[in-house]
């Protein structure tokens, strides 16, 4: 909040800050104050050297475990494993350094928005000084084009307008004044203040600096960005818990295997190697690598869908988002004012078309006798206007028809968006200012003023006929009218007709349309424009009509909102705009119903954090909010257990974007500050791209569950094979080198191929998963234990059969070795879905997986048959009959799982049918 300054008069402000408004501070006093309050700069945190950032990445528990696995692999001579794990650790460290570096970049981008110089009064003299030397009490002189160097209480204004989109998110220029406000308000409602980082688009004036540096509104945003913490994503939290649990469990079982083996009389050294090998195999050290690969592939998919991921886990986080908070202007809407309704000749016309493209129609009833009234209204809209309609950055008037009228380049408006909407409306009717001014020359202009609330242009033709064309606030313009147009002629305006026009104005305003009234007056012959004042020109006007405009929603965003709702994701609009406008847009987009709750910034100020959290659960529209309110809303939703995504483009959005579980910035209209604070950037500024991100995120998480199921089932099987054999008094079924090799061929390529499995087509028809649910939810833990036990029992059965045949131990181990490997390679196909069978999914819908399994099979066969590898892996060649046994046992669990999955799906379909 701007504090008490807006509620003080210019004189009271000067007294409070001990400054003479006519002379300003003395140089000596300015230096004293500068020493006391510090430079007018956004604070920069202490610099951390790159090497310190890098070393900090190795404090994580999982990273330490990976380093231990690297040392063990090197000790066993498995240098390929050691190198692979080292690369994983290094990659994680680099990503962490990049994240910290981006946080600092967001502050740098914010500092770049401050003005480099300022014009001040010092000791009665006007001088230019570095903006960093400004202090509270300085008298600053401003003019059009200046970037405001500090927070300033305006004391003199001449037609000042400022664009405050960086603070409020609203692109429409704000008219400034010097009047004292009755109560404190947010930046969007503080017209007598100019804020650091905003830009003056017209006018001139001066004011008193009331806040500098971190005390400014911009400085408070900078502080909020720094305070917002980078919390771990749901996936990171779950994997950290999983890693710790698995390590504890695996090390305990491996130690038990070693102790039992030693007690049975096995050599201590051999059992030590078995224990270490089993630990390396059982601990899924490849899990971080596979997660990284899966997320990286998701990032590549997102780039093709116009979403750029700046932080790797962001894809998965968005996949479990339960609430998306979006700014309105330019995100859900087009940021292009468009006339939607026209009241003319006592009737209504609807205007079609989108944005600033001058293609559209006027639909509705218009009597032939009223065409002249309509044409007059369009003429006023085109001529009483200072905006320029551009295509390909060239003002072309009506010449676009000569080029076939193709809209290959976006249309733009140079000037005020409201005037631009009127210009486009007139162009849709065939009225172009460039053409009209060839006949009706502009003689004079009485500019818009916040006191007068209207603008007038005086035009004259070659015959000496002069007209005053007026536009402005409907009630003000109508108050100056004595007649209204009817069938091309001025008719006296009685109280009944005046009430009808005001009712039409109220109807449009209630539907969140910004309404302008248009009128004109034929000036008498010999009228001296230069000598006449505004009051003389703007009287006895003839009312021509009303134009209602709005910043329309993006059609693609409407569809995206509905998709989010089908996916169980709530959407909230957070805007600095008026609540009537916000409610209307929210209803049109399907974000909120007609009776939906709307909270304003003023109401939020009165709520405690607990009260806001309670109301936020079912509130979908927030209006007239400040940056601090946006931040509180995000925190309130997070306190309710939601995974919150926040979209934004202006600097005002940056703190909330960073605080959210995933921040989404706009790539085209977004500021550098917001982009640096965000996790994801929408390259096309299209809200619908978020839906694609949600779909990818959900698909990535499902794929992660798939290879966790596969990896852990296989690891449980390997551990149980050794543990049960030792308990049963059998010889060791596998040797350390065989365990490590198996870990390589089964946990490598096949597991990674699961990470690129196609996304289920029905994934966006399911509700978001509970962000607090375990990664083993929905029976995954039991499925892992059951599958692992089944794999172990089948392997032991083959080993026992071979051992009982009286063959040598190498043969029995070769049989067990191949059985366990092929069991895992076939089982990977069963892990592709938790809901459907292999038959329903299709065996070849993931060609990467088929290729990975074939390569792993080839590698396994090579260690069985290549003579120079037999001594290394203690294997012997097998006959055809032995392979039949191995393959029958290896395929059996997958076939059984396929039949069970198919039966489960049919039962589920019947239950669903009965419920329907």
Secondary structure, 3 states (H helix, E strand, C coil): CCCCHHHCCHHHHHHHCCCCCCCCECHHHHHHHHHHHCCCCCCCCCCCCHHHHHHHHHHCHHHHHHHHHHHHHHHCCCHHHHHHHHHHHHHHHHHHHHHHHHHHHHHHHHHCCCCCEEEEEECCEEEEEEHHHCCCCCEEEEECCCECCCEEEEEEEEEEEEECHHHHCCCCCEECCCCCCCCCCCHHHCCCEECCCCEEEEEEEEEEEEECHHHCHHHHHHHHHHHCCCCCCHHHHHHHHHHHHHHHHHHHHHHHHHHHHHHCCCCHHHHHHHHHHHHHHHCCCCHHHHHHHHHHHHHHHHHHCCEEECCCCHHHHHHCCCEEEEEHHHHHEEEEEEEEEEEECCEEEEECCCCCCCCCCEECCCCHHHHHHHHHHHHHHHHCCCCEEEECCEECCCHHHHHCCCCCCCEEEECCHHHHHHHHHHHHCCCCHHHHCCCCEEEEEECCCCCCCEEEEEEECCCCCEEEEEEECHHHHHHCEEEEEECCEEEECCHHHHHHHHHHHHHHHHCCCEEEEEEEEEECCCCCCCCCCHHHHCCCEEEEEEEEEEEEECHHHHHHHHHHHHCCCEEEEECCCCHHHHHHHHHHHCCCCCCCEEEEHHHHHCCCHHHHHHHHCCEEEEECCCHHHHHHHHHHHHHCCCCEEEEECCHHHHHHHHHCCEEEEECCCCCHHHHHHCCEEECCCCCHHHHHHHHHHHHHHHHHHHHHHHHHHHHHHHHHHHHHHHHCCCCCCCCHHHHHHHHHHHHCHHHHHHCCCCCCCCHHHCCCCCCCCCCCCCCHHHHHHHHHHHHHHHHHHHHHHHHHCCCCHHHHHHHHHHHHHHHHHHHHHHCCCCCCCHHHHCCCCCHHHHHHHHHHHHHHHHHHHCHHHHHHHCCCCCCHHHHHHHHHHHHHHHHHHHHHHHHHHHHHHHHHHHHC
